[in-house]
Amino acid sequence: MAELVFFSGTMDCGKSTLALQTDHNHSTRGRRGVVFSQLDRAGAAVLSSRLGLQVQAVEVHDTFSFWDYVVDALSQGQAIDYLICDEVQFYGGEQVDELADIVDRLNIDVYGFGITTDFRTRLFPGSARLIELADRVEVLQVASLCWCGRRGTHNARTIGGHMVTEGDQIVVGDTDAGAVAYEVLCRAHHRGGLTASLSGAEHLSREPLPFESEG
């Protein structure tokens, strides 16, 4: 039986890398898949990871219909065994419902990858609907770290190193253009608004200590 699986975590936990690896693993075993993404940092119609890997993808927009795309492809003779859906937090609720229909009615596996909450700790609509509908929700085990060394659990939006808590839910950052960036923080430092820049942690020396260790 096909499954709808949601792989979730914070930023920097390797979700896009896992999406690429999942596609590779299935395709090398002869399964036929389609890769989807939305608002990827590398641009339109691309699924990329922070490690520098990327593949071409189908760009999802607000009015995109997964059901129409898949049914049209099948009607034209294209075989589809699975879908890889990255940045699913940006999908609309109806789009996630379509992914569930594809699993249940067409027996096609759907693997979704995305972050769960936004910079205000609120669930993204796409992530919330996936949690409601998925056969399985897998929390990625690669720990993103706060600047203090604790496990990073919250996504912070920053402008000039200062954390902001107001603004549109979806603003793409970490690009060459624009001042908006994102940082993973532990709960305590997210609630306190203390980013790496404000703490001075990003300026800590990484040079060896000026003495030799014993033994």
C-alpha positions in Angstrom: 0.0 0.0 0.0 1.2 3.5 -0.8 2.0 5.9 2.0 1.9 9.6 2.7 4.9 10.4 4.8 6.0 13.7 6.3 9.6 14.2 7.2 9.8 17.3 9.4 12.3 19.3 11.4 13.9 22.7 11.8 16.1 24.5 9.3 19.5 23.0 8.8 18.4 19.5 9.8 19.0 18.1 6.4 15.5 17.7 5.0 16.3 18.7 1.5 19.4 16.5 1.5 17.2 13.6 2.6 14.7 14.4 -0.1 17.5 14.2 -2.7 18.8 11.0 -1.1 15.2 9.5 -1.1 14.8 10.3 -4.8 18.2 8.7 -5.6 17.5 5.6 -3.6 14.1 5.0 -5.2 15.2 5.9 -8.8 18.3 3.6 -8.6 15.9 0.7 -7.9 14.0 1.3 -11.0 11.1 3.3 -9.5 9.8 6.3 -11.4 9.3 9.5 -9.5 8.6 13.2 -9.9 10.3 15.9 -7.8 8.4 19.0 -6.7 9.6 22.1 -4.8 8.5 25.7 -4.0 10.5 28.8 -3.2 13.8 26.9 -3.1 16.8 29.0 -2.2 18.5 28.1 -5.5 15.6 29.5 -7.6 12.5 28.2 -9.4 12.1 24.6 -10.5 15.0 23.3 -8.4 15.4 21.2 -5.3 18.7 22.0 -3.6 20.4 21.3 -0.3 22.9 23.4 1.7 25.6 20.8 0.8 25.5 22.1 -2.8 23.5 19.2 -4.4 20.5 19.9 -6.6 18.2 18.4 -9.1 15.6 19.9 -11.5 12.1 19.9 -10.0 8.5 20.9 -10.9 7.8 24.3 -9.3 4.7 24.4 -7.2 2.7 27.7 -7.1 -0.4 28.7 -5.2 -2.9 27.4 -7.8 -0.9 24.3 -8.8 -2.9 21.1 -8.8 -1.0 17.9 -7.9 -4.0 15.8 -8.9 -4.3 17.4 -12.3 -0.6 17.1 -12.9 -0.4 13.4 -12.0 -3.6 12.4 -13.7 -2.5 14.2 -16.9 0.9 12.5 -16.8 -0.6 9.1 -16.3 -3.1 9.6 -19.1 -0.1 10.3 -21.4 1.5 7.1 -20.5 4.0 8.3 -17.9 4.7 5.8 -15.1 4.8 7.4 -11.6 5.6 5.3 -8.5 6.3 8.1 -6.1 6.4 11.9 -5.5 9.1 13.8 -3.7 7.7 17.1 -2.3 10.1 19.5 -0.8 9.3 22.8 1.1 5.8 21.4 1.8 5.3 24.0 4.5 4.5 26.4 1.7 1.8 24.2 0.2 -1.9 25.0 0.8 -4.2 22.8 2.7 -6.1 21.8 -0.5 -2.8 20.8 -2.2 -2.0 18.5 0.7 -5.5 17.0 0.4 -4.7 16.3 -3.2 -1.5 14.5 -2.2 -3.5 12.3 0.1 -5.9 11.5 -2.7 -3.0 10.6 -4.9 -1.8 8.1 -2.3 -5.3 6.6 -1.6 -6.8 6.6 -5.1 -3.8 6.2 -7.3 -1.6 4.1 -5.0 1.4 6.4 -5.5 3.8 7.0 -2.6 4.2 10.7 -1.5 7.2 11.8 0.6 6.9 15.3 1.9 9.8 17.3 3.4 9.4 20.6 5.3 9.9 22.6 8.4 7.0 22.6 10.9 6.7 26.0 12.4 7.5 29.6 11.2 9.6 32.3 12.8 6.7 33.0 15.2 6.5 29.4 16.3 3.2 29.0 14.4 2.4 26.0 12.3 2.6 26.5 8.6 -0.7 25.5 6.9 0.9 22.9 4.7 2.7 21.3 7.6 -0.3 21.4 9.9 -2.4 19.6 7.2 0.3 17.0 6.7 0.4 16.3 10.4 -3.3 15.7 10.3 -3.3 13.4 7.3 0.0 11.7 7.0 0.4 7.9 7.6 3.6 8.7 9.3 5.4 11.8 10.6 9.1 11.3 10.9 11.1 13.9 12.8 14.6 14.2 11.3 17.3 13.1 13.8 20.1 15.4 12.6 20.1 18.0 15.3 20.3 21.6 14.3 22.2 23.5 17.0 21.6 26.9 18.6 24.6 29.1 18.9 24.8 28.1 22.6 25.2 24.4 21.7 21.8 23.3 22.7 19.5 21.5 20.3 17.9 24.1 17.9 14.1 23.8 18.1 12.8 27.1 16.8 13.3 29.0 13.5 14.1 32.7 13.9 13.9 35.4 11.2 16.6 38.1 11.5 17.3 41.4 9.9 20.8 42.7 10.5 21.3 40.1 13.1 18.2 41.1 15.1 15.4 38.7 15.5 12.0 39.9 14.3 8.5 38.6 15.2 6.3 40.5 12.8 5.8 40.3 9.1 4.5 38.0 6.4 4.7 34.3 7.2 6.5 33.5 4.0 9.6 35.5 3.2 12.5 33.7 1.4 15.8 34.4 3.1 19.4 33.1 3.0 19.9 34.4 -0.5 22.5 36.8 -1.9 19.9 39.5 -2.3 18.0 41.0 0.6 18.6 41.5 4.3 16.3 38.8 5.6 18.0 35.7 7.0 17.1 32.8 9.2 18.7 31.2 12.3 17.9 28.1 14.4 17.7 28.8 18.1 16.9 26.8 21.2 13.5 27.7 22.8 15.1 29.8 25.6 17.0 32.1 23.2 14.2 32.3 20.7 11.9 33.4 23.5 14.5 35.9 24.6 15.3 37.1 21.1 19.0 36.4 21.6 20.7 35.6 18.2 24.2 34.6 17.6 25.1 38.1 16.4 23.7 39.7 19.5 25.3 37.2 21.8 28.8 37.7 20.2 29.0 33.9 19.6 29.7 34.3 15.9 32.8 36.2 16.8 34.3 33.6 19.1 37.8 32.5 18.1 38.2 29.1 16.6 42.0 29.2 16.9 43.7 26.5 19.0 44.2 27.3 22.7 47.7 28.8 23.3 49.0 25.8 25.3 49.6 22.2 24.7 47.3 19.6 26.2 48.8 17.1 28.6 48.8 13.4 27.6 
